[in-house]
Amino acid sequence: MIKERFTPSRLLVVDDDDLYRDSLVRAFSRREIETFGADSLATALASATRLCPDAALVDLKLGNDSGLDVVRALLQHDPNLTIVVFTAYGTIATALEAVKLGAVNYLTKPVQIEHIISAFNGSSPSPKALSAIPSAEQVEWDYINRTVHEYGGNVTRAAQALGLHRRSLQRKLKNPPHMK
């Protein structure tokens, strides 16, 4: 028996980054998917209760909330909900936990809308899309830069937060992976 391809008709996007969430809501709406946004566990549950989505796209890191808690709560509310987890802070452990909780897929940001829609069917990205997946060095570089930015460019404080010596951090910042 061939399984029918699933495309959400009512989608809940849970992400605490207002600009990113709103752009996703607009992008899905342009594809004629009725889409709603939520920024926390509480607003996600309230929206799911009120709007009855058939799918949810859940960010892993939601300010004070965990996307894994959102997955757990949404599936307790509606066990038939199709959930995809996405994050800029992906690890194998969180991917396994998300799938174990009931998510059908796990994506790393940035991700294209077409890949998200495919992910609701449990599909993997195409080989072309996989070539766009950053290397471990690029992920480390991005994380370091994000941390330095969080500390207002203060390399000493960022190095302490990262558990690195200041000079080691400065060396890493001078040698981006795309320049090697």
N, C-alpha and C positions, 0 to 999 in steps of 0.2 A: 504494500500500500504506500503510495506517495503522499508524504505529508504536505499539506497546503502551506504555502509561504505566508508567514505572518507579517503584516504591516500594522502598526498601532493605529487605531482610529482616535483614541483619546489618550494623550501622553502627559505624564507628570514629570517635569524636569526639576530635580532637586540639586541646587548648587547655591552656595552662599556668595558667590561672586555675581553681583547684580548685573553688570554689563555682559558677562559671558552668558549667564542664564537667559537674559532678555534676548540676546542675539540667537541663542538656540531656539527659544520659543518662537521668534519670528521666522527662523529658517524652517522649522517643522510646519509652522502655520502656512507658509508659502507652498508647502508640499501637500496642503489640504489635510493635515493631521491636526485635530483640535488639541491644542497644547496649553498647559498651565504651568506656572512656576511656583516653586517653594524654596525657602532658604534655610530651613532647619527641620529637625525631627518633628517638632510640634506642628509647624505649618504644613509639612508633608502629610502627616496623619489627618489633619483637618481637611486638607484639600482632597485626599483620597476618599474620605468619608462623604464629603459634599459632592464631588465631581465624578466619582466612580471611573477612574481611568482603567484602561486595559493593559497599560504598560507604564513603566517608570524608568527614567534615566537618573541614576543617583551618583553624585560625587562622593568620593570616599572621605574627603576632609571637609567638614562643614563647621568651621569655627569651633564652638564648644561641643558639637555633636559629632558622632562617628557615622559615616555612611553605612557601615555594617549594622549599626543599631537601627538605622532607617530601613534597610533591607529586611531585617528581622521583624520590625513592627509592621511594615507594609504587608508582608506575607502573612502575618498573623491576622491582619485585618481582611485580606483577600488572598487566599492561597493560590488563586488562578492568575494573579498579576504576573506579567512577564517583566523581569527587571534586568537591566544592564547597569553595571557599575563602571564608572570611569574616574580617572584620577591623573593628576600630574605627579603624584608621589607613589607610583606603583612598586609593589614588591611581590615576589612569588607567594609569600605567606598570606598577604591580604587578598591576592587573586584566588588562592585556594579556599580561603575562608569565605569569600563572597559567593563562590560557586557552591560551597558546602551549605551555605545558608539558603541557597535557592536562586541566586542570580544565574541567568542563562549565559552571560558573557561578561568579560572584564576588558576594558579598553584603557589605553593611556592617552592623555591629552598631549598635544592637540590632536583632534580627530575630526575627520570629515563627516558630514551628515550622512552620506551614503554608507559609510562604514558603520555608523551607529544603527542605521536601519537594518543593515545586514546582520549586525550583532544580535538583534532581537530574534533572529532565526537560528542563533547559535553558530553562525558562519564566522570563519576566520577572514581576516583581510586578505586581499589578493597578493600574489608575490610582489607585484609592483608596489603595493602599499607597505608590505613588509620591508622593502628596501629603504623606506622612509623612516623606519624605526631607528631611534638614535642609539649609538653605541654606549657602552658603559661609561666610557670616558666623557661622552657628551652629556650624559645624565648627571655625572659627577660635576662637570663644569657648570651646568645649569643650576644644580643644587647649591654649589658654592656661590655663584653669582646672586642667586635669590637670597641667600643668607647674608651676604655682604650688603645687599640692597635693604634688607630688613633692619640692619644696624646702621642705616644711613651712610653707608660707605666707610664706616669705621672698621678698618682691617683688623685692628687689635681685638676689638670686641667680637667680631665675626669669627676670628681664629679661635678665641676662647670657646665660643658656642659650638664650633665644629670640632673642637678637641685637637686643633693643629697648632704648631708653633707659628707665630706671625710670619716669619721669613718663609716657611714652607708654603703658607697660604699665598704670599706674594709671588713666589715662584710659579705656583699653579695658575694664578691669575695672569701671569705674563706668557703662559704657554697654552693657549686654547687648543683643544683637540683638532679643530678644523685647520689649524696652522701647522700641524706636524707632518 
